């Protein structure tokens, strides 16, 4: 059975805007996740007490770097699917 891909309709400008905004948000989240590892004071546990996810260091990293991990995993899945469909491979 041959699956027919739906024809993309609508406003291509809105699609471009949405992809651009999603790209900016993902770059921000990844940058914020990396910055959290570089700016936290590991020798002073009280330094992250008032941060989101605090008072534990694991909670702070989960809140600040967790979205970055989700973005990277989402990018990897999208790139893998795109490569698979372009090469004609089917599952």
HUVEN-V992999 format. One record per backbone hydrogen bond with DSSP energy under -1.0 kcal/mol. NH is the residue of the N-H (numbers start at 1). CO is the residue of the C=O. If there is no record, write none. Layout:
<<NH	CO> <NH	CO>>
This chain:
<<15	11> <16	12> <17	13> <18	14> <19	15> <20	16> <21	17> <22	18> <23	19> <24	20> <25	21> <26	22> <27	23> <28	24> <29	25> <30	26> <31	27> <32	28> <33	29> <34	30> <35	31> <36	32> <38	34> <39	35> <40	36> <47	44> <49	46> <54	51> <60	56> <61	57> <62	58> <63	59> <64	60> <65	61> <69	65> <70	66> <71	67> <72	68> <73	69> <74	70> <75	71> <76	72> <77	73> <78	74> <79	75> <80	76> <81	77> <82	78> <83	79> <84	80> <85	81> <86	82> <87	83> <89	84>>
